[in-house]
Amino acid sequence: MDRTQFIIVTAVILFVAFCLGWFAHWLLHRFTRVSQADMDQLERMSQELHEAEETRDQAITYLQQREAELTNQLAQTEAELSAAMDGLREARQEAEEMRAYVERVQQNG
C-alpha cells in the first residue's frame, strides 16, 4: 500500500466514522426530543402543582386561625368555669353557714 492509498483509506475511514457519529447523534436526538405535547403537559402539571400549593397554604392559614379562635374560646370557657366553681363553692359555704345558724336558732328557741 503506497502513501496515496493510505491517505485515501484513512480519509474514507474518518469520513465513515464522521457519518456514523452524525447518524448516532441524529438518532439519539430523535428519540430523546421532547414533544410540544409533553411540554404542554409539563406546563399544565406545573400550574396544577402551583394551585395545589396555594390551596394547601390557604388551608394551613385557615387551620391556624381556627386553632387560635378555639384556643381563645377554650381559655374563656375555662375562666368562666373557674368563676362558676368559685361561686358554687361560696354558695355552698354560705348554705352550710345558714344551716348551722338555723340549727342553733332551733335548738335555742
C-alpha positions in Angstrom: 0.0 0.0 0.0 1.6 3.2 -1.1 1.2 6.6 0.5 -1.7 7.9 -1.6 -3.8 4.8 -1.0 -3.1 5.0 2.7 -4.3 8.6 2.8 -7.4 7.8 0.8 -8.2 4.8 3.1 -7.6 6.9 6.2 -9.8 9.7 4.7 -12.6 7.2 3.9 -12.4 5.6 7.4 -12.5 9.1 9.0 -15.5 10.0 6.8 -17.3 6.8 7.6 -16.6 7.4 11.4 -17.9 11.0 11.0 -21.1 9.8 9.2 -21.7 7.1 11.9 -21.2 9.7 14.6 -23.5 12.1 13.0 -26.2 9.4 12.4 -25.9 8.3 16.1 -26.3 11.9 17.2 -29.3 12.4 15.0 -30.8 9.1 16.1 -30.3 9.9 19.8 -31.7 13.4 19.3 -34.7 12.0 17.5 -35.6 9.6 20.4 -34.9 12.0 23.3 -36.5 15.0 21.8 -39.3 16.4 24.0 -42.5 17.0 22.0 -44.7 20.0 22.3 -47.5 17.9 23.8 -45.1 16.8 26.6 -44.1 20.4 27.2 -47.8 21.4 27.4 -48.4 18.5 29.8 -45.5 19.6 32.0 -46.7 23.2 32.0 -50.2 22.0 33.0 -48.8 19.8 35.8 -46.7 22.7 37.0 -49.7 25.0 37.1 -51.8 22.4 38.9 -49.0 21.9 41.4 -48.8 25.7 42.0 -52.5 25.8 42.6 -52.4 22.9 45.0 -49.6 24.6 46.9 -51.7 27.8 47.2 -54.7 25.8 48.3 -52.5 24.0 50.9 -51.2 27.3 52.2 -54.7 28.7 52.4 -55.8 25.6 54.3 -52.9 25.9 56.7 -53.7 29.6 57.3 -57.3 28.8 57.9 -56.5 26.0 60.4 -54.1 28.2 62.3 -56.7 30.9 62.6 -59.3 28.4 63.7 -56.9 26.9 66.2 -56.3 30.3 67.6 -60.0 31.0 67.9 -60.7 27.7 69.6 -57.8 28.2 72.0 -59.1 31.6 72.9 -62.6 30.2 73.3 -61.3 27.3 75.5 -59.4 29.8 77.7 -62.6 31.9 78.1 -64.6 28.8 78.9 -62.1 27.6 81.4 -62.1 31.1 83.0 -65.9 31.0 83.2 -65.9 27.5 84.7 -63.4 28.6 87.3 -65.6 31.6 88.2 -68.6 29.4 88.4 -66.8 26.8 90.5 -65.7 29.6 92.9 -69.3 31.0 93.0 -70.6 27.5 93.7 -68.0 26.9 96.5 -69.0 30.2 98.1 -72.7 29.4 97.8 -72.2 26.0 99.4 -70.2 27.6 102.2 -73.0 30.2 102.8 -75.6 27.5 102.7 -73.7 25.5 105.3 -73.4 28.6 107.5 -77.1 29.2 107.1 -77.9 25.6 108.1 -75.7 25.8 111.1 -77.3 29.1 112.1 -80.9 27.7 111.6 -80.0 24.6 113.7 -78.6 26.8 116.5 -81.7 29.0 116.5 -84.0 26.0 116.6 -82.0 24.4 119.5 -82.1 27.7 121.5 -85.6 28.5 120.7 
